[in-house]
Structures are given as structure tokens and as C-alpha cells.
């Protein structure tokens, strides 16, 4: 049975992927928000991701599909504008095994986008957001990071969505 996913959902998923990549570039490349957004939208960066073939274990570049550019730009700007507060929120839930300052940059970018959306995007069911970002974690990591993302986002969502209602 084929799973039906609308074009709108695919474009939002791709916008989230691009947002994680852009957030990483802004934070760790020390680039301007507006320039990174422009570069992603015009296609000069961010249209590729590395995928590992499970059978051959070889990596290849795969083109990322079209994405919702408005959603992407809004999310990247909002994450960047509220970064300090979101980082503090995340740090409250981390333990000594996953300290924020020792975390991989891609993982930080993913968590910033995910937690921002969980707290602020009440239009999307929190379970959907968590699944989206856990799936993205699997696109970047293959070890324990996706499981940590799932547990952390679930814990944050339970408190943030209850407190917000």
C-alpha cells in the first residue's frame, strides 16, 4: 500500500530540512540570515543532501525537492530571532550525557528549529512535528541522536503544549 503525502506536506517537510541546514549555516558559518535565506531560495546552496545506500554503504548526493519558501524564510528568521530563549529552553531538559555546548552543530540546528516549532506552531499537531524532526534526525544521524531527539522533543512538547493551553 502506498502512503499518500500531499505536495503541501512534502514542501513543508523540505522547508524544515532546509531550515535546519540554513540554521546551521547561519550559526556556524557566521553568515547573515538574509543572505542564507536568499541563497537557499535561489538554489545556490541547500538543494542537496547526502544519502547512504543501505546495501552498498556508499554515499551519494541526492537533490532535495522543492520547498515552501515562505514557510522556510519565516521559520529561519523566527528561529534566529528567538535563538537565545530556545537554547535556554532546550538546556533545561538536557542531561550530562547530552550537554548543549558539546553537541554537534547539526543536532543543535535541528533542535532549535524543532523546539521553536513545538512552542510556537500550534497549527500543527505536536506528534506530527516530533515525527518530522525525528525523521530529519535520521537523515543526518544513524546512532543514538534520533532517539535522543525523540525523547527530548516529546518531553518538551508535553510541558510546552500543556502550559500553552
RAVEN-V256859 format. One record per backbone hydrogen bond with DSSP energy under -0.5 kcal/mol. NH is the residue of the N-H (numbers start at 0). CO is the residue of the C=O. If there is no record, write none. Layout:
{{NH:CO} {NH:CO}}
This chain:
{{4:2} {9:5} {10:6} {11:7} {12:8} {13:9} {14:10} {15:11} {16:12} {17:13} {18:14} {19:15} {20:16} {21:17} {22:18} {23:19} {24:20} {25:21} {26:22} {27:23} {28:24} {30:24} {30:25} {35:31} {36:32} {37:33} {38:34} {39:35} {40:36} {41:37} {42:38} {42:39} {43:38} {44:38} {48:61} {50:59} {52:50} {52:57} {56:52} {59:50} {61:48} {63:46} {67:10} {68:66} {71:67} {72:68} {73:69} {74:70} {75:71} {76:72} {77:73} {78:74} {79:75} {80:76} {81:77} {82:79} {85:81} {86:82} {87:83} {88:84} {89:85} {90:86} {91:87} {92:89} {93:89} {93:90} {97:94} {98:95} {101:98} {102:99} {107:103} {108:104} {109:105} {110:106} {111:107} {112:108} {113:109} {114:110} {115:111} {116:112} {117:113} {118:114} {119:115} {120:116} {121:119} {123:120} {127:124} {128:124} {129:125} {130:126} {131:127} {132:128} {133:129} {134:130} {135:131} {136:132} {137:133} {138:134} {139:135} {139:136} {140:136} {147:143} {148:144} {149:145} {150:146} {151:147} {152:148} {153:149} {154:150} {155:151} {156:152} {157:153} {158:154} {159:155} {160:156} {161:157} {162:158} {163:159} {164:160} {164:161}}
